[in-house]
């Protein structure tokens, strides 16, 4: 099997080691998002590295292109990846490592709250309370 055809979660030539766990209660888009976050966090995916195309990754994983596109949009909003039009999608250069880490934590927290069934407004309220409750912080 060629490297680009692997579906077992082993590393591919693009550095994204990921396979959808169809038995998981976590939606495939969240699994993909978490895999990219983990890859960026552990250095497997490096700043400026090109990610697979939406269609290519969807075909490789056996999921809908809209699922991959949704995960990419969430990661782009969080500043983890950036779309460069026809050039493709890349891991953000991450000029500010503190901001990048804060975005990663915020995205993971939002995902965890969503998985618990907490709606957007309640999640914002909870996070606002948590930030306000920190001692010595404004």
N, CA, C and O atoms as a GROMACS GRO file, in nm:
protein
  552
    1UNK      N    1   0.085  -0.117   0.000
    1UNK     CA    2   0.000   0.000   0.000
    1UNK      C    3   0.089   0.124   0.000
    1UNK      O    4   0.183   0.134   0.080
    2UNK      N    5   0.060   0.216  -0.089
    2UNK     CA    6   0.139   0.338  -0.092
    2UNK      C    7   0.114   0.419   0.033
    2UNK      O    8   0.009   0.407   0.097
    3UNK      N    9   0.212   0.503   0.070
    3UNK     CA   10   0.204   0.582   0.192
    3UNK      C   11   0.079   0.668   0.197
    3UNK      O   12   0.019   0.684   0.303
    4UNK      N   13   0.039   0.723   0.084
    4UNK     CA   14  -0.076   0.812   0.082
    4UNK      C   15  -0.207   0.737   0.097
    4UNK      O   16  -0.312   0.801   0.111
    5UNK      N   17  -0.206   0.605   0.094
    5UNK     CA   18  -0.329   0.527   0.104
    5UNK      C   19  -0.350   0.466   0.242
    5UNK      O   20  -0.451   0.398   0.264
    6UNK      N   21  -0.261   0.489   0.334
    6UNK     CA   22  -0.272   0.428   0.467
    6UNK      C   23  -0.396   0.478   0.538
    6UNK      O   24  -0.431   0.595   0.529
    7UNK      N   25  -0.463   0.389   0.608
    7UNK     CA   26  -0.580   0.426   0.688
    7UNK      C   27  -0.566   0.377   0.832
    7UNK      O   28  -0.664   0.378   0.907
    8UNK      N   29  -0.447   0.333   0.870
    8UNK     CA   30  -0.428   0.271   1.001
    8UNK      C   31  -0.373   0.367   1.107
    8UNK      O   32  -0.340   0.324   1.217
    9UNK      N   33  -0.362   0.495   1.074
    9UNK     CA   34  -0.313   0.591   1.171
    9UNK      C   35  -0.162   0.603   1.174
    9UNK      O   36  -0.108   0.683   1.250
   10UNK      N   37  -0.091   0.526   1.091
   10UNK     CA   38   0.054   0.538   1.084
   10UNK      C   39   0.089   0.668   1.012
   10UNK      O   40   0.009   0.719   0.933
   11UNK      N   41   0.208   0.723   1.038
   11UNK     CA   42   0.246   0.848   0.974
   11UNK      C   43   0.243   0.838   0.823
   11UNK      O   44   0.278   0.735   0.765
   12UNK      N   45   0.201   0.945   0.761
   12UNK     CA   46   0.200   0.958   0.615
   12UNK      C   47   0.312   1.052   0.578
   12UNK      O   48   0.377   1.111   0.664
   13UNK      N   49   0.334   1.066   0.451
   13UNK     CA   50   0.439   1.155   0.405
   13UNK      C   51   0.411   1.299   0.446
   13UNK      O   52   0.504   1.380   0.452
   14UNK      N   53   0.285   1.334   0.476
   14UNK     CA   54   0.251   1.469   0.519
   14UNK      C   55   0.267   1.488   0.670
   14UNK      O   56   0.244   1.597   0.721
   15UNK      N   57   0.305   1.382   0.743
   15UNK     CA   58   0.328   1.391   0.887
   15UNK      C   59   0.203   1.376   0.972
   15UNK      O   60   0.212   1.379   1.095
   16UNK      N   61   0.088   1.361   0.910
   16UNK     CA   62  -0.036   1.352   0.985
   16UNK      C   63  -0.072   1.206   1.009
   16UNK      O   64  -0.125   1.139   0.921
   17UNK      N   65  -0.041   1.157   1.129
   17UNK     CA   66  -0.072   1.019   1.167
   17UNK      C   67  -0.210   1.020   1.228
   17UNK      O   68  -0.228   1.066   1.341
   18UNK      N   69  -0.307   0.969   1.156
   18UNK     CA   70  -0.443   0.978   1.204
   18UNK      C   71  -0.531   0.877   1.134
   18UNK      O   72  -0.519   0.853   1.014
   19UNK      N   73  -0.619   0.817   1.211
   19UNK     CA   74  -0.724   0.731   1.157
   19UNK      C   75  -0.850   0.760   1.236
   19UNK      O   76  -0.845   0.778   1.358
   20UNK      N   77  -0.962   0.764   1.168
   20UNK     CA   78  -1.089   0.788   1.235
   20UNK      C   79  -1.126   0.665   1.318
   20UNK      O   80  -1.123   0.552   1.269
   21UNK      N   81  -1.160   0.689   1.443
   21UNK     CA   82  -1.209   0.582   1.530
   21UNK      C   83  -1.361   0.582   1.518
   21UNK      O   84  -1.430   0.663   1.580
   22UNK      N   85  -1.412   0.492   1.439
   22UNK     CA   86  -1.556   0.488   1.411
   22UNK      C   87  -1.638   0.442   1.531
   22UNK      O   88  -1.760   0.458   1.531
   23UNK      N   89  -1.573   0.384   1.632
   23UNK     CA   90  -1.643   0.341   1.753
   23UNK      C   91  -1.653   0.453   1.857
   23UNK      O   92  -1.726   0.441   1.955
   24UNK      N   93  -1.580   0.561   1.835
   24UNK     CA   94  -1.575   0.670   1.931
   24UNK      C   95  -1.703   0.753   1.927
   24UNK      O   96  -1.766   0.768   1.823
   25UNK      N   97  -1.740   0.805   2.043
   25UNK     CA   98  -1.853   0.898   2.052
   25UNK      C   99  -1.812   1.037   2.003
   25UNK      O  100  -1.898   1.123   1.980
   26UNK      N  101  -1.681   1.059   1.988
   26UNK     CA  102  -1.630   1.188   1.942
   26UNK      C  103  -1.647   1.194   1.790
   26UNK      O  104  -1.604   1.103   1.720
   27UNK      N  105  -1.709   1.300   1.740
   27UNK     CA  106  -1.730   1.311   1.595
   27UNK      C  107  -1.596   1.312   1.519
   27UNK      O  108  -1.495   1.359   1.571
   28UNK      N  109  -1.597   1.260   1.396
   28UNK     CA  110  -1.473   1.257   1.317
   28UNK      C  111  -1.408   1.394   1.301
   28UNK      O  112  -1.285   1.404   1.301
   29UNK      N  113  -1.487   1.500   1.287
   29UNK     CA  114  -1.428   1.633   1.273
   29UNK      C  115  -1.350   1.672   1.398
   29UNK      O  116  -1.242   1.731   1.389
   30UNK      N  117  -1.403   1.638   1.516
   30UNK     CA  118  -1.332   1.666   1.641
   30UNK      C  119  -1.209   1.579   1.655
   30UNK      O  120  -1.106   1.624   1.706
   31UNK      N  121  -1.218   1.453   1.610
   31UNK     CA  122  -1.100   1.365   1.614
   31UNK      C  123  -0.989   1.422   1.527
   31UNK      O  124  -0.873   1.423   1.567
   32UNK      N  125  -1.025   1.469   1.408
   32UNK     CA  126  -0.926   1.526   1.317
   32UNK      C  127  -0.866   1.653   1.376
   32UNK      O  128  -0.744   1.671   1.376
   33UNK      N  129  -0.951   1.740   1.427
   33UNK     CA  130  -0.903   1.864   1.489
   33UNK      C  131  -0.804   1.832   1.601
   33UNK      O  132  -0.698   1.893   1.610
   34UNK      N  133  -0.841   1.736   1.686
   34UNK     CA  134  -0.753   1.699   1.797
   34UNK      C  135  -0.621   1.640   1.748
   34UNK      O  136  -0.517   1.663   1.809
   35UNK      N  137  -0.626   1.564   1.639
   35UNK     CA  138  -0.503   1.505   1.584
   35UNK      C  139  -0.410   1.614   1.532
   35UNK      O  140  -0.288   1.607   1.552
   36UNK      N  141  -0.465   1.715   1.466
   36UNK     CA  142  -0.382   1.826   1.418
   36UNK      C  143  -0.326   1.903   1.537
   36UNK      O  144  -0.208   1.938   1.538
   37UNK      N  145  -0.409   1.931   1.636
   37UNK     CA  146  -0.361   2.000   1.757
   37UNK      C  147  -0.248   1.923   1.823
   37UNK      O  148  -0.147   1.981   1.864
   38UNK      N  149  -0.265   1.792   1.835
   38UNK     CA  150  -0.161   1.709   1.896
   38UNK      C  151  -0.033   1.714   1.813
   38UNK      O  152   0.077   1.724   1.868
   39UNK      N  153  -0.046   1.706   1.681
   39UNK     CA  154   0.071   1.710   1.594
   39UNK      C  155   0.145   1.842   1.604
   39UNK      O  156   0.268   1.845   1.604
   40UNK      N  157   0.071   1.951   1.612
   40UNK     CA  158   0.134   2.082   1.628
   40UNK      C  159   0.198   2.091   1.767
   40UNK      O  160   0.310   2.141   1.781
   41UNK      N  161   0.127   2.042   1.867
   41UNK     CA  162   0.179   2.048   2.005
   41UNK      C  163   0.305   1.968   2.027
   41UNK      O  164   0.394   2.012   2.100
   42UNK      N  165   0.314   1.850   1.964
   42UNK     CA  166   0.432   1.766   1.987
   42UNK      C  167   0.541   1.786   1.882
   42UNK      O  168   0.645   1.720   1.886
   43UNK      N  169   0.517   1.877   1.786
   43UNK     CA  170   0.619   1.908   1.687
   43UNK      C  171   0.620   1.816   1.566
   43UNK      O  172   0.704   1.831   1.477
   44UNK      N  173   0.527   1.720   1.561
   44UNK     CA  174   0.518   1.632   1.444
   44UNK      C  175   0.478   1.713   1.322
   44UNK      O  176   0.529   1.690   1.212
   45UNK      N  177   0.387   1.807   1.341
   45UNK     CA  178   0.349   1.902   1.236
   45UNK      C  179   0.419   2.033   1.268
   45UNK      O  180   0.400   2.090   1.376
   46UNK      N  181   0.500   2.082   1.176
   46UNK     CA  182   0.584   2.197   1.203
   46UNK      C  183   0.529   2.323   1.135
   46UNK      O  184   0.459   2.314   1.034
   47UNK      N  185   0.561   2.440   1.191
   47UNK     CA  186   0.515   2.565   1.131
   47UNK      C  187   0.555   2.573   0.983
   47UNK      O  188   0.669   2.547   0.945
   48UNK      N  189   0.456   2.610   0.902
   48UNK     CA  190   0.479   2.622   0.758
   48UNK      C  191   0.458   2.493   0.681
   48UNK      O  192   0.459   2.495   0.558
   49UNK      N  193   0.438   2.382   0.750
   49UNK     CA  194   0.419   2.254   0.683
   49UNK      C  195   0.284   2.250   0.614
   49UNK      O  196   0.182   2.291   0.670
   50UNK      N  197   0.284   2.201   0.492
   50UNK     CA  198   0.160   2.190   0.415
   50UNK      C  199   0.080   2.068   0.463
   50UNK      O  200   0.135   1.961   0.484
   51UNK      N  201  -0.051   2.089   0.479
   51UNK     CA  202  -0.142   1.982   0.518
   51UNK      C  203  -0.207   1.923   0.393
   51UNK      O  204  -0.207   1.986   0.288
   52UNK      N  205  -0.262   1.803   0.405
   52UNK     CA  206  -0.330   1.743   0.290
   52UNK      C  207  -0.450   1.829   0.246
   52UNK      O  208  -0.505   1.905   0.326
   53UNK      N  209  -0.487   1.816   0.121
   53UNK     CA  210  -0.606   1.884   0.073
   53UNK      C  211  -0.729   1.827   0.143
   53UNK      O  212  -0.726   1.716   0.195
   54UNK      N  213  -0.835   1.904   0.144
   54UNK     CA  214  -0.960   1.859   0.206
   54UNK      C  215  -1.006   1.730   0.140
   54UNK      O  216  -1.035   1.632   0.209
   55UNK      N  217  -1.014   1.730   0.009
   55UNK     CA  218  -1.062   1.611  -0.062
   55UNK      C  219  -0.969   1.492  -0.047
   55UNK      O  220  -1.014   1.379  -0.028
   56UNK      N  221  -0.840   1.518  -0.054
   56UNK     CA  222  -0.743   1.410  -0.039
   56UNK      C  223  -0.748   1.345   0.098
   56UNK      O  224  -0.745   1.222   0.110
   57UNK      N  225  -0.758   1.428   0.201
   57UNK     CA  226  -0.764   1.374   0.337
   57UNK      C  227  -0.897   1.303   0.361
   57UNK      O  228  -0.901   1.199   0.426
   58UNK      N  229  -1.004   1.359   0.309
   58UNK     CA  230  -1.135   1.293   0.323
   58UNK      C  231  -1.133   1.155   0.259
   58UNK      O  232  -1.184   1.058   0.316
   59UNK      N  233  -1.076   1.145   0.140
   59UNK     CA  234  -1.068   1.016   0.072
   59UNK      C  235  -0.981   0.919   0.151
   59UNK      O  236  -1.015   0.801   0.165
   60UNK      N  237  -0.869   0.968   0.201
   60UNK     CA  238  -0.777   0.884   0.277
   60UNK      C  239  -0.842   0.829   0.404
   60UNK      O  240  -0.819   0.715   0.442
   61UNK      N  241  -0.924   0.912   0.469
   61UNK     CA  242  -0.985   0.874   0.596
   61UNK      C  243  -1.121   0.807   0.580
   61UNK      O  244  -1.175   0.749   0.674
   62UNK      N  245  -1.177   0.815   0.459
   62UNK     CA  246  -1.308   0.758   0.436
   62UNK      C  247  -1.420   0.837   0.502
   62UNK      O  248  -1.519   0.779   0.548
   63UNK      N  249  -1.404   0.969   0.506
   63UNK     CA  250  -1.506   1.057   0.564
   63UNK      C  251  -1.544   1.163   0.460
   63UNK      O  252  -1.477   1.177   0.358
   64UNK      N  253  -1.649   1.236   0.487
   64UNK     CA  254  -1.697   1.339   0.395
   64UNK      C  255  -1.600   1.457   0.389
   64UNK      O  256  -1.538   1.493   0.490
   65UNK      N  257  -1.588   1.515   0.272
   65UNK     CA  258  -1.503   1.634   0.255
   65UNK      C  259  -1.551   1.747   0.346
   65UNK      O  260  -1.469   1.823   0.398
   66UNK      N  261  -1.682   1.761   0.364
   66UNK     CA  262  -1.734   1.866   0.452
   66UNK      C  263  -1.688   1.847   0.596
   66UNK      O  264  -1.673   1.945   0.669
   67UNK      N  265  -1.666   1.724   0.638
   67UNK     CA  266  -1.617   1.696   0.773
   67UNK      C  267  -1.475   1.749   0.789
   67UNK      O  268  -1.443   1.815   0.888
   68UNK      N  269  -1.390   1.721   0.691
   68UNK     CA  270  -1.252   1.772   0.694
   68UNK      C  271  -1.253   1.924   0.685
   68UNK      O  272  -1.179   1.990   0.758
   69UNK      N  273  -1.335   1.979   0.596
   69UNK     CA  274  -1.341   2.124   0.579
   69UNK      C  275  -1.383   2.192   0.709
   69UNK      O  276  -1.329   2.296   0.745
   70UNK      N  277  -1.479   2.132   0.780
   70UNK     CA  278  -1.522   2.189   0.908
   70UNK      C  279  -1.411   2.189   1.012
   70UNK      O  280  -1.394   2.286   1.086
   71UNK      N  281  -1.336   2.081   1.018
   71UNK     CA  282  -1.224   2.074   1.112
   71UNK      C  283  -1.118   2.177   1.074
   71UNK      O  284  -1.064   2.246   1.162
   72UNK      N  285  -1.088   2.189   0.946
   72UNK     CA  286  -0.990   2.288   0.901
   72UNK      C  287  -1.036   2.429   0.934
   72UNK      O  288  -0.956   2.512   0.977
   73UNK      N  289  -1.167   2.459   0.914
   73UNK     CA  290  -1.219   2.593   0.946
   73UNK      C  291  -1.200   2.625   1.095
   73UNK      O  292  -1.157   2.734   1.130
   74UNK      N  293  -1.233   2.528   1.181
   74UNK     CA  294  -1.217   2.549   1.326
   74UNK      C  295  -1.071   2.575   1.361
   74UNK      O  296  -1.041   2.662   1.442
   75UNK      N  297  -0.982   2.498   1.301
   75UNK     CA  298  -0.839   2.516   1.329
   75UNK      C  299  -0.789   2.649   1.274
   75UNK      O  300  -0.702   2.712   1.334
   76UNK      N  301  -0.843   2.691   1.161
   76UNK     CA  302  -0.802   2.819   1.104
   76UNK      C  303  -0.851   2.934   1.192
   76UNK      O  304  -0.777   3.030   1.216
   77UNK      N  305  -0.976   2.926   1.239
   77UNK     CA  306  -1.028   3.030   1.329
   77UNK      C  307  -0.944   3.040   1.456
   77UNK      O  308  -0.928   3.149   1.512
   78UNK      N  309  -0.892   2.928   1.501
   78UNK     CA  310  -0.810   2.927   1.623
   78UNK      C  311  -0.666   2.970   1.595
   78UNK      O  312  -0.586   2.983   1.689
   79UNK      N  313  -0.632   2.990   1.469
   79UNK     CA  314  -0.496   3.033   1.435
   79UNK      C  315  -0.394   2.922   1.429
   79UNK      O  316  -0.274   2.947   1.424
   80UNK      N  317  -0.441   2.797   1.431
   80UNK     CA  318  -0.350   2.682   1.429
   80UNK      C  319  -0.301   2.654   1.288
   80UNK      O  320  -0.185   2.617   1.267
   81UNK      N  321  -0.390   2.671   1.190
   81UNK     CA  322  -0.354   2.651   1.051
   81UNK      C  323  -0.398   2.774   0.971
   81UNK      O  324  -0.475   2.856   1.020
   82UNK      N  325  -0.348   2.785   0.849
   82UNK     CA  326  -0.389   2.897   0.764
   82UNK      C  327  -0.406   2.849   0.621
   82UNK      O  328  -0.324   2.774   0.568
   83UNK      N  329  -0.515   2.893   0.560
   83UNK     CA  330  -0.539   2.864   0.420
   83UNK      C  331  -0.471   2.969   0.335
   83UNK      O  332  -0.478   3.088   0.364
   84UNK      N  333  -0.404   2.924   0.231
   84UNK     CA  334  -0.335   3.017   0.140
   84UNK      C  335  -0.388   3.001  -0.002
   84UNK      O  336  -0.312   2.992  -0.098
   85UNK      N  337  -0.520   2.997  -0.012
   85UNK     CA  338  -0.583   2.986  -0.143
   85UNK      C  339  -0.541   2.861  -0.216
   85UNK      O  340  -0.542   2.751  -0.160
   86UNK      N  341  -0.505   2.877  -0.342
   86UNK     CA  342  -0.467   2.762  -0.425
   86UNK      C  343  -0.338   2.696  -0.381
   86UNK      O  344  -0.310   2.583  -0.420
   87UNK      N  345  -0.259   2.766  -0.300
   87UNK     CA  346  -0.132   2.709  -0.252
   87UNK      C  347  -0.156   2.597  -0.151
   87UNK      O  348  -0.071   2.510  -0.134
   88UNK      N  349  -0.271   2.600  -0.083
   88UNK     CA  350  -0.303   2.494   0.011
   88UNK      C  351  -0.324   2.544   0.152
   88UNK      O  352  -0.339   2.663   0.177
   89UNK      N  353  -0.326   2.449   0.244
   89UNK     CA  354  -0.345   2.476   0.386
   89UNK      C  355  -0.217   2.437   0.459
   89UNK      O  356  -0.160   2.331   0.435
   90UNK      N  357  -0.174   2.524   0.548
   90UNK     CA  358  -0.046   2.506   0.615
   90UNK      C  359  -0.059   2.525   0.765
   90UNK      O  360  -0.150   2.594   0.813
   91UNK      N  361   0.032   2.462   0.839
   91UNK     CA  362   0.042   2.488   0.982
   91UNK      C  363   0.088   2.633   0.997
   91UNK      O  364   0.184   2.675   0.932
   92UNK      N  365   0.020   2.709   1.082
   92UNK     CA  366   0.055   2.850   1.101
   92UNK      C  367   0.199   2.863   1.148
   92UNK      O  368   0.254   2.776   1.215
   93UNK      N  369   0.257   2.976   1.112
   93UNK     CA  370   0.397   2.998   1.148
   93UNK      C  371   0.413   3.022   1.297
   93UNK      O  372   0.522   3.005   1.351
   94UNK      N  373   0.304   3.060   1.364
   94UNK     CA  374   0.309   3.071   1.510
   94UNK      C  375   0.414   3.167   1.560
   94UNK      O  376   0.500   3.130   1.640
   95UNK      N  377   0.408   3.292   1.513
   95UNK     CA  378   0.505   3.391   1.555
   95UNK      C  379   0.505   3.413   1.706
   95UNK      O  380   0.609   3.445   1.764
   96UNK      N  381   0.388   3.396   1.769
   96UNK     CA  382   0.377   3.417   1.914
   96UNK      C  383   0.340   3.284   1.979
   96UNK      O  384   0.223   3.246   1.978
   97UNK      N  385   0.438   3.212   2.036
   97UNK     CA  386   0.410   3.081   2.093
   97UNK      C  387   0.310   3.084   2.208
   97UNK      O  388   0.235   2.988   2.226
   98UNK      N  389   0.307   3.190   2.286
   98UNK     CA  390   0.212   3.200   2.397
   98UNK      C  391   0.070   3.210   2.341
   98UNK      O  392  -0.020   3.142   2.389
   99UNK      N  393   0.051   3.295   2.241
   99UNK     CA  394  -0.081   3.309   2.180
   99UNK      C  395  -0.125   3.179   2.114
   99UNK      O  396  -0.242   3.141   2.123
  100UNK      N  397  -0.033   3.111   2.048
  100UNK     CA  398  -0.066   2.983   1.984
  100UNK      C  399  -0.108   2.879   2.087
  100UNK      O  400  -0.204   2.805   2.066
  101UNK      N  401  -0.037   2.873   2.198
  101UNK     CA  402  -0.072   2.778   2.304
  101UNK      C  403  -0.206   2.814   2.367
  101UNK      O  404  -0.286   2.726   2.398
  102UNK      N  405  -0.231   2.943   2.386
  102UNK     CA  406  -0.359   2.987   2.442
  102UNK      C  407  -0.474   2.950   2.349
  102UNK      O  408  -0.579   2.906   2.395
  103UNK      N  409  -0.455   2.968   2.218
  103UNK     CA  410  -0.559   2.929   2.122
  103UNK      C  411  -0.582   2.779   2.126
  103UNK      O  412  -0.696   2.734   2.121
  104UNK      N  413  -0.475   2.702   2.137
  104UNK     CA  414  -0.488   2.556   2.142
  104UNK      C  415  -0.568   2.515   2.264
  104UNK      O  416  -0.658   2.431   2.254
  105UNK      N  417  -0.536   2.572   2.379
  105UNK     CA  418  -0.608   2.539   2.502
  105UNK      C  419  -0.754   2.581   2.492
  105UNK      O  420  -0.843   2.506   2.532
  106UNK      N  421  -0.780   2.699   2.438
  106UNK     CA  422  -0.918   2.747   2.423
  106UNK      C  423  -0.998   2.655   2.330
  106UNK      O  424  -1.113   2.623   2.359
  107UNK      N  425  -0.936   2.613   2.221
  107UNK     CA  426  -1.005   2.524   2.127
  107UNK      C  427  -1.034   2.389   2.192
  107UNK      O  428  -1.143   2.335   2.176
  108UNK      N  429  -0.938   2.335   2.265
  108UNK     CA  430  -0.959   2.207   2.334
  108UNK      C  431  -1.067   2.219   2.441
  108UNK      O  432  -1.150   2.129   2.456
  109UNK      N  433  -1.067   2.330   2.514
  109UNK     CA  434  -1.168   2.351   2.617
  109UNK      C  435  -1.306   2.363   2.555
  109UNK      O  436  -1.402   2.303   2.605
  110UNK      N  437  -1.318   2.440   2.448
  110UNK     CA  438  -1.446   2.455   2.380
  110UNK      C  439  -1.497   2.321   2.329
  110UNK      O  440  -1.616   2.290   2.338
  111UNK      N  441  -1.405   2.240   2.275
  111UNK     CA  442  -1.444   2.108   2.225
  111UNK      C  443  -1.491   2.018   2.338
  111UNK      O  444  -1.590   1.946   2.324
  112UNK      N  445  -1.421   2.022   2.450
  112UNK     CA  446  -1.459   1.939   2.565
  112UNK      C  447  -1.596   1.980   2.618
  112UNK      O  448  -1.677   1.894   2.652
  113UNK      N  449  -1.622   2.109   2.626
  113UNK     CA  450  -1.752   2.156   2.673
  113UNK      C  451  -1.862   2.115   2.576
  113UNK      O  452  -1.971   2.075   2.619
  114UNK      N  453  -1.836   2.125   2.448
  114UNK     CA  454  -1.935   2.084   2.347
  114UNK      C  455  -1.966   1.936   2.359
  114UNK      O  456  -2.081   1.895   2.347
  115UNK      N  457  -1.862   1.855   2.382
  115UNK     CA  458  -1.882   1.711   2.397
  115UNK      C  459  -1.966   1.678   2.520
  115UNK      O  460  -2.033   1.575   2.524
  116UNK      N  461  -1.964   1.765   2.620
  116UNK     CA  462  -2.046   1.748   2.739
  116UNK      C  463  -2.190   1.795   2.717
  116UNK      O  464  -2.277   1.775   2.801
  117UNK      N  465  -2.212   1.858   2.602
  117UNK     CA  466  -2.346   1.907   2.572
  117UNK      C  467  -2.370   2.050   2.618
  117UNK      O  468  -2.484   2.096   2.619
  118UNK      N  469  -2.263   2.120   2.657
  118UNK     CA  470  -2.276   2.259   2.701
  118UNK      C  471  -2.290   2.346   2.577
  118UNK      O  472  -2.208   2.339   2.486
  119UNK      N  473  -2.396   2.430   2.574
  119UNK     CA  474  -2.415   2.516   2.457
  119UNK      C  475  -2.319   2.635   2.460
  119UNK      O  476  -2.253   2.660   2.561
  120UNK      N  477  -2.314   2.707   2.350
  120UNK     CA  478  -2.219   2.816   2.331
  120UNK      C  479  -2.230   2.922   2.441
  120UNK      O  480  -2.130   2.960   2.501
  121UNK      N  481  -2.351   2.969   2.467
  121UNK     CA  482  -2.370   3.076   2.566
  121UNK      C  483  -2.326   3.031   2.705
  121UNK      O  484  -2.264   3.108   2.779
  122UNK      N  485  -2.360   2.909   2.741
  122UNK     CA  486  -2.320   2.857   2.873
  122UNK      C  487  -2.168   2.841   2.880
  122UNK      O  488  -2.108   2.869   2.984
  123UNK      N  489  -2.106   2.796   2.772
  123UNK     CA  490  -1.961   2.780   2.770
  123UNK      C  491  -1.892   2.914   2.789
  123UNK      O  492  -1.796   2.926   2.865
  124UNK      N  493  -1.942   3.016   2.721
  124UNK     CA  494  -1.884   3.150   2.736
  124UNK      C  495  -1.900   3.199   2.880
  124UNK      O  496  -1.808   3.256   2.937
  125UNK      N  497  -2.019   3.176   2.938
  125UNK     CA  498  -2.043   3.218   3.076
  125UNK      C  499  -1.947   3.148   3.172
  125UNK      O  500  -1.888   3.210   3.260
  126UNK      N  501  -1.932   3.016   3.154
  126UNK     CA  502  -1.842   2.940   3.242
  126UNK      C  503  -1.698   2.986   3.230
  126UNK      O  504  -1.629   3.002   3.330
  127UNK      N  505  -1.652   3.008   3.108
  127UNK     CA  506  -1.514   3.052   3.087
  127UNK      C  507  -1.491   3.193   3.140
  127UNK      O  508  -1.386   3.223   3.196
  128UNK      N  509  -1.591   3.280   3.121
  128UNK     CA  510  -1.580   3.416   3.173
  128UNK      C  511  -1.570   3.413   3.326
  128UNK      O  512  -1.489   3.485   3.384
  129UNK      N  513  -1.652   3.330   3.390
  129UNK     CA  514  -1.645   3.316   3.535
  129UNK      C  515  -1.509   3.262   3.579
  129UNK      O  516  -1.452   3.309   3.678
  130UNK      N  517  -1.458   3.165   3.506
  130UNK     CA  518  -1.328   3.106   3.542
  130UNK      C  519  -1.216   3.209   3.532
  130UNK      O  520  -1.129   3.214   3.619
  131UNK      N  521  -1.219   3.290   3.428
  131UNK     CA  522  -1.116   3.393   3.411
  131UNK      C  523  -1.128   3.497   3.522
  131UNK      O  524  -1.028   3.540   3.579
  132UNK      N  525  -1.251   3.537   3.553
  132UNK     CA  526  -1.272   3.638   3.657
  132UNK      C  527  -1.233   3.587   3.795
  132UNK      O  528  -1.195   3.666   3.882
  133UNK      N  529  -1.241   3.456   3.817
  133UNK     CA  530  -1.213   3.399   3.949
  133UNK      C  531  -1.064   3.380   3.977
  133UNK      O  532  -1.025   3.347   4.089
  134UNK      N  533  -0.980   3.400   3.874
  134UNK     CA  534  -0.837   3.381   3.898
  134UNK      C  535  -0.784   3.487   3.994
  134UNK      O  536  -0.809   3.605   3.974
  135UNK      N  537  -0.712   3.446   4.099
  135UNK     CA  538  -0.659   3.543   4.195
  135UNK      C  539  -0.557   3.635   4.129
  135UNK      O  540  -0.470   3.591   4.055
  136UNK      N  541  -0.570   3.765   4.157
  136UNK     CA  542  -0.472   3.862   4.109
  136UNK      C  543  -0.474   3.886   3.959
  136UNK      O  544  -0.383   3.949   3.906
  137UNK      N  545  -0.576   3.839   3.891
  137UNK     CA  546  -0.585   3.859   3.745
  137UNK      C  547  -0.709   3.941   3.714
  137UNK      O  548  -0.809   3.935   3.786
  138UNK      N  549  -0.701   4.018   3.604
  138UNK     CA  550  -0.816   4.098   3.567
  138UNK      C  551  -0.888   4.047   3.448
  138UNK      O  552  -0.988   4.106   3.406
   0.00000   0.00000   0.00000
